[in-house]
Every structure is written in C-alpha cells, then in structure tokens.
C-alpha cells in the first residue's frame, strides 16, 4: 500500500475531489501567506511544504 492509497480525499465546495495537500494550499492562500512564511512557521524547508501541498509524500524524508 502506498501513501497515496491511504490519503483521505474530500470534496471541496466547488465539488472537486481534493486531498489534504490541496486543503493545506487553499488555507495558506486564503491567509495570503507564502510557501516560505508557512514553511518557516512549521519549521520545514519550503520544498517539503510544496511536497505536502502536492500530496507527494513518497518524496519526503522520514515517515509521514
């Protein structure tokens, strides 16, 4: 089983099927924050946050 097999999907208000990464991106954008700002607050590298927002967990280091 891969990480994508276990990703929880939800339907957004627009009717689109979105994963947690898209919800994270939408919340960041709604707050008018940059990737760098959120990554700093979460103590992550900006590239790691981008991987999360893209639901690309297999490219992250460590267990997620």
C-alpha atoms as an extended CHARMM CRD file, in Angstrom:
* protein
*
        64  EXT
         1         1  UNK       CA              0.0000000000        0.0000000000        0.0000000000  PROA      1               0.0000000000
         2         2  UNK       CA              1.4130000000        3.4170000000       -0.9330000000  PROA      2               0.0000000000
         3         3  UNK       CA              0.8750000000        6.7290000000        0.7830000000  PROA      3               0.0000000000
         4         4  UNK       CA             -1.4850000000        7.7850000000       -1.9930000000  PROA      4               0.0000000000
         5         5  UNK       CA             -3.6330000000        4.7000000000       -1.3280000000  PROA      5               0.0000000000
         6         6  UNK       CA             -4.2720000000        5.8560000000        2.2280000000  PROA      6               0.0000000000
         7         7  UNK       CA             -4.6880000000        9.5900000000        1.5500000000  PROA      7               0.0000000000
         8         8  UNK       CA             -8.0140000000       10.9140000000        2.7680000000  PROA      8               0.0000000000
         9         9  UNK       CA             -9.8900000000       12.6700000000       -0.0120000000  PROA      9               0.0000000000
        10        10  UNK       CA            -12.6500000000       15.1970000000        0.4840000000  PROA      10              0.0000000000
        11        11  UNK       CA            -14.9540000000       17.0580000000       -1.8400000000  PROA      11              0.0000000000
        12        12  UNK       CA            -14.4190000000       20.8140000000       -1.7690000000  PROA      12              0.0000000000
        13        13  UNK       CA            -17.1770000000       23.3860000000       -2.0400000000  PROA      13              0.0000000000
        14        14  UNK       CA            -16.5210000000       23.5420000000       -5.7860000000  PROA      14              0.0000000000
        15        15  UNK       CA            -17.3400000000       19.8280000000       -5.9970000000  PROA      15              0.0000000000
        16        16  UNK       CA            -13.7560000000       18.8000000000       -6.7150000000  PROA      16              0.0000000000
        17        17  UNK       CA            -12.1390000000       15.8090000000       -5.0210000000  PROA      17              0.0000000000
        18        18  UNK       CA             -9.1450000000       17.2050000000       -3.0920000000  PROA      18              0.0000000000
        19        19  UNK       CA             -6.5790000000       15.7000000000       -0.7530000000  PROA      19              0.0000000000
        20        20  UNK       CA             -5.1140000000       17.1750000000        2.4110000000  PROA      20              0.0000000000
        21        21  UNK       CA             -2.3140000000       18.8660000000        0.4780000000  PROA      21              0.0000000000
        22        22  UNK       CA             -4.7530000000       20.8620000000       -1.6310000000  PROA      22              0.0000000000
        23        23  UNK       CA             -6.6580000000       21.8380000000        1.5070000000  PROA      23              0.0000000000
        24        24  UNK       CA             -3.3740000000       22.9780000000        3.0700000000  PROA      24              0.0000000000
        25        25  UNK       CA             -2.5630000000       25.0630000000       -0.0340000000  PROA      25              0.0000000000
        26        26  UNK       CA             -6.0600000000       26.5730000000       -0.1030000000  PROA      26              0.0000000000
        27        27  UNK       CA             -5.8010000000       27.5560000000        3.5670000000  PROA      27              0.0000000000
        28        28  UNK       CA             -2.3390000000       29.0740000000        3.0410000000  PROA      28              0.0000000000
        29        29  UNK       CA             -3.5210000000       31.0460000000        0.0280000000  PROA      29              0.0000000000
        30        30  UNK       CA             -6.6880000000       32.1890000000        1.8260000000  PROA      30              0.0000000000
        31        31  UNK       CA             -4.4720000000       33.5350000000        4.6100000000  PROA      31              0.0000000000
        32        32  UNK       CA             -2.3680000000       35.2950000000        1.9310000000  PROA      32              0.0000000000
        33        33  UNK       CA              0.7980000000       33.5650000000        3.1550000000  PROA      33              0.0000000000
        34        34  UNK       CA              3.7260000000       32.4740000000        1.0090000000  PROA      34              0.0000000000
        35        35  UNK       CA              5.2170000000       28.9950000000        0.9960000000  PROA      35              0.0000000000
        36        36  UNK       CA              8.3100000000       30.4470000000        2.7020000000  PROA      36              0.0000000000
        37        37  UNK       CA              6.2490000000       32.0360000000        5.5090000000  PROA      37              0.0000000000
        38        38  UNK       CA              4.3000000000       28.8620000000        6.2900000000  PROA      38              0.0000000000
        39        39  UNK       CA              7.3760000000       26.6440000000        5.9780000000  PROA      39              0.0000000000
        40        40  UNK       CA              9.2100000000       28.8400000000        8.4690000000  PROA      40              0.0000000000
        41        41  UNK       CA              6.3000000000       28.7110000000       10.9400000000  PROA      41              0.0000000000
        42        42  UNK       CA              6.1180000000       24.9190000000       10.5690000000  PROA      42              0.0000000000
        43        43  UNK       CA              9.9150000000       24.5810000000       10.7970000000  PROA      43              0.0000000000
        44        44  UNK       CA             10.0370000000       22.9180000000        7.3720000000  PROA      44              0.0000000000
        45        45  UNK       CA             12.0520000000       23.5720000000        4.2530000000  PROA      45              0.0000000000
        46        46  UNK       CA              9.9200000000       25.2760000000        1.5940000000  PROA      46              0.0000000000
        47        47  UNK       CA             10.4360000000       22.2830000000       -0.7090000000  PROA      47              0.0000000000
        48        48  UNK       CA              8.9910000000       19.9530000000        1.9400000000  PROA      48              0.0000000000
        49        49  UNK       CA              5.8900000000       22.1270000000        2.2690000000  PROA      49              0.0000000000
        50        50  UNK       CA              5.4870000000       22.1050000000       -1.5070000000  PROA      50              0.0000000000
        51        51  UNK       CA              5.6570000000       18.2930000000       -1.4710000000  PROA      51              0.0000000000
        52        52  UNK       CA              2.9540000000       18.2150000000        1.2100000000  PROA      52              0.0000000000
        53        53  UNK       CA              0.7550000000       20.6020000000       -0.7680000000  PROA      53              0.0000000000
        54        54  UNK       CA              1.1650000000       18.3550000000       -3.8160000000  PROA      54              0.0000000000
        55        55  UNK       CA              0.2550000000       15.2220000000       -1.7770000000  PROA      55              0.0000000000
        56        56  UNK       CA              3.6510000000       13.8620000000       -2.7860000000  PROA      56              0.0000000000
        57        57  UNK       CA              4.5360000000       12.0610000000        0.4600000000  PROA      57              0.0000000000
        58        58  UNK       CA              6.9050000000        9.4960000000       -1.0180000000  PROA      58              0.0000000000
        59        59  UNK       CA              9.3690000000       12.3070000000       -1.8260000000  PROA      59              0.0000000000
        60        60  UNK       CA              9.5250000000       13.4290000000        1.8140000000  PROA      60              0.0000000000
        61        61  UNK       CA             12.1980000000       12.1430000000        4.1450000000  PROA      61              0.0000000000
        62        62  UNK       CA             11.1770000000       10.1130000000        7.1790000000  PROA      62              0.0000000000
        63        63  UNK       CA              7.7900000000        8.6220000000        7.9140000000  PROA      63              0.0000000000
        64        64  UNK       CA              4.7290000000       10.7250000000        7.1630000000  PROA      64              0.0000000000
